[in-house]
Amino acid sequence: MAELDIGKELLHHIADHPWPGFQFHVFGMEITWMSAAISAMLISAALLLVTLLPMARRWPVVPRGGRGFVELLVVFVRDIIARPGVGEKKAYVFLPYLTTLFFFLLTMNLLGMVPLPATLKAAGLGDYGIGGSATGVLTTCGGLATLTLLLILGMGWRAAVLHTHHHRHWPLIVCIPLAPVLWVMSLAPRIPGPIGKVLALPLALLELQGALIKCFVLMVRLFANMMAGHTLLAVLTLFAVSTGESALRTSLMYSPVTAVCIVGGAAVCLMELLVAVLQAYIFTFLTAVFFGMYVEPSH
């Protein structure tokens, strides 16, 4: 029973918590439109709007303080993520989205380290959990990966239509309805001769499957890395509390174990801080790489 209680407590710490009364059912599926993770996303968006918009204004002086730090991060996204991933030619086209994605992910990851739900619950504000780790929820990571996939499709279709219109002189009224087909066929590598024509469609479909799989892995990668850190921290915290209670009630022999768990939890917190920054960079960089692979058709 003790193991069962610890397991339930562990799931309580790492799972998302829907707000009471904020669910509805559609075709037998329960849809949540407000929860701790959703509130964390809204808080992150609000923080970025309040802090970044004033700093993003043009000023006639050299940026200092917060503006200098924001400019440093924007230059980092441009030179380390956008240019290597998308290429020099298209870097500035995708820079606004990549910069927004990086800041949003970084803010959500860092906000997930702040114990807002436990603090508000301890303050007696009820079960309306606010905050938490939004990127530790699979649906959040899936939404971000789906947005990347939709941008790949949209921008890829646009590039295929423009390329066919300008180079093959097809009218736009014909190219636009054929945009998905033109883009998929542009993914196939160019192989000369009749064999290349025969293999064009199978290779194009394989590339399309690869794009879908890459976006799926993008979702799983972010979720798994963020969830792993939260799970490890929750395990150490629960173990420290359990051994601490045993030391107070039965024997002091559990005290060293409690101390080790506390020190280990502090180390995991520092590691999570590094992971929060690293995962925001990796997700954004892989998104830029996928844009460079699938948006521009190979000619």
N, C-alpha and C positions, 0 to 999 in steps of 0.2 A: 504493500500500500504506500509505503514511503517513496519507493521508486516511481509509482504511478503519480503521486502528488508532485514530485519533482519534475516529471515529464510534462504534466499539465502546466506547471508554473513556467517551464522553459518555453513551451509553445505560446503561452500568454505573453512572454517578453518579446518574442521574435515575430509574432504574427501581427497582421493588421487588425484594427478594431473598428468595425463599422459603428456609426452613431445610432443609438436606438431610435427607431422610427424613420430612418433614412434609407429604407430598402423597399423595392417593389419587385414584383414577379412578372416576367415576360416569357410566355411559352414554357412555363415550368422552371425557368432560371431566375435566380435571385440576383437582382442588380442593385449594387450599392452606389449611391451618388454622393455620399459624404462619409468619410472615415478619417482615422488618424493620418493615414498616408496621403489622402487627398488634401486634407488640411495642411500637411507639410508642404505639398506642392504649391498650394495657394500662398502660404507664408513665404516660401522661397521666391515666388514671382513678385510678391509685394515688396520684399526686401530689395530685390534687384531694381524694381521700378523706382523705389524711393532713393536708393543709393547711387545707381549707375546713371540714371537720366540726368541729374544735375552735373555729374562728373563728365558726361559725354559731350557737353557743350563746348564749342570752340572758344578758347581764351587767347588773348594776345600775348600771354606770357608763357614761359616754360612751365609745364605742369609740375606741381609739387604735391607731396603728401599723398592723399588718396587718389588724386587725378594721375599722379605719376605712376602709382601702383597699377591702376586700371590700364593705363597706356602700356605698361610693361607686359601685362597679361594679353592685351590685344596684339601687340607685336609678337609675343610668343605664339599665339594661335596662328598668326599670319605666316611667320617664318619657319616654325617647327611643325605645324600641322597642315595648313592650307597649301603652301607652296610645294612641299614634298609630296603631299597626297594627291592633290588635284592637278598640279602643274602651274607654272608661272602664268600661263595664258588665262586660265580660268580661276585663279586663286581669289581674285577680288569679287568674282561673281558669287562664290559660295562663302566668302568670309563673313558676311552678316549672320548667316545661319549657323556656321561653325562656331563663331564667337558666342552667340546666344546659347547654343547647346552646351558649350564648355562652361560658361558661367552658371547656367541653370543646374547642370549636373553637379558642379562643384558646390554650389550652395545647398542643394538637397543632401549631398553626401555629408557635408559638415554639419548641417542641421540635424541629421540623424544621430550624431554623437551627443547632442544636447538632450538630457533627460527631461524633456518637457512633459510627456504624459505622466510620468511618476510624480513630478513636482506638482502638476495641477491636480492630480488625484489626491495627493497628500494635503493639498490646500482645501479639499472638500468641494471641488467643482464638479463632482459627479463622474459619470462614465463617458462624457463627451471628450474622448481623447484628442488632444491637439498636438500636432508635431509627430515626431518619430522618423523612421527611416523610410522614405518614399521609394528609394532605389532598392530596398530590401524586399519589395513586393513585386511579384512576377508580372502583374498586369501593368505596372508603371514602366518597367523595362520593356515589356512588349509594346506598349504605346510608343515609346521613343524609337524602338527598332522599326515599327510599322511606319512611323513618320519618315524615317530614313528611306525605307523601301518605296513609299509613295513619291518622295522627291526624286529617287533614282528613276522611277517609271516616268514621271512627268517631264523631268528635264531630259531624259533619254529620248522620249517620244518627240519632244520639241527639236532636239538636235538632229534626229533622223529625218524629220519633216523638212527642216531647213537645208540639210545636206542634199536630200533628194531633189528639192525644188531648185537649188542653185546649180548643182552639178549635172543632174539629169534632165533639168528643165521640165519637170512634171508640174502641172498646175496645182496650186495649193488646195483647190477643191477636191482633188484626187488624193493628195498626200495626207491631208489631215485625217480622213477616215481610216487610212491604211497605216497610221502612225505606229500602233503596237506591232504590226507585222514587219514594218520597215526597221523598227528598232531591234526586234528579236533577230532578224536576219543580219543586221549589222554586227551582232555579237560574234558571229562565226568567224574564225580565222581565215585569212585569204590563202587558199591552196590553189595553185595554178592547174589548169587542165580539167578534163572531164571528171576526174575523181573529186576534185574540189567542189564541183557543182553537185555531185551526188551526196557528198558528206556535209554540205552547207547546212541543211535543215537539221540533221541529228546533232551536229556540233553546236548550232545555235540554241537548240533546246537544252543541251547539256550546260551551256553557259547561263541560260535563264534559270535552270535548276540551281546552279551554283550561286547565283545572286540571291535566290530565295533562302538557300541554306546559310549563306553568310549573314543575312539579316537575322535569321533565327539564332545562330550562334552568338551574334552580337547581343541579343536579348539575354540568352542563358549566361553568357560570360559576365555581364554586369551584375545580374541577379545572384549568381553563385558566389562571386567574390565579395559582394557586400553582405550577403546573408551569412557567409562563413565567419566573418569577423564578429558580427552581432551574436551569432550562436556561441562562438567560443567565449566571448565576454559574458554572455548570460550564464553559461555553464560555470565559469569561474566564480561569478558573483553568487549564484545559488549554492555552489559548493562551499564558498567562504561563509555564507550565512548559516548553512547547515552545520558545518564543523564548529562555528563559533557558538551556536546554541548548544551543541553537545559538550563543548568545553565548559560552558557556564553551568550546565545541569549535571554533568556526570564527572568528567575527568579533564584535567588541564593538558593531557597528552595531545589533544586535538589543536592546541594553540599554535604550534609550529605550522601545521597544515593550513590553518586559517591565514597566518602571515604570508605563507607562500602563495596562496590564492590571491590575496590582496596585491602583492607585488606583481604577480602574473597578470592580474587584471589591469594594473597601471601600465604594464608593458604592452598589453594588447590594445589599450586605448591609444598609446603612441603609434602602434603599428596601424591602427584603423585610421589615424590622421593621415599617415602616408598613403594608405590604400585609397582614402577618399579623393586625394589629389590625383593619384596615379590612375584610378579608374575613370575619372573625368577626362583625363588626357587620352587614355587608350580608346575609350568609346568614341571620342571626337576624332581622333586620328584615323581609326578604322573607318568611320563614316566618310572622312575625306578620301581615303584610299578607294572605297567603294564608288564614290562619285567619279573619281578619276578612271576607274575600270569600266564603268557601265554607262556613264552619261555621254561621253564622247564616243561616237561609233568609230570603229577601226576602218580606215579607208586603204 
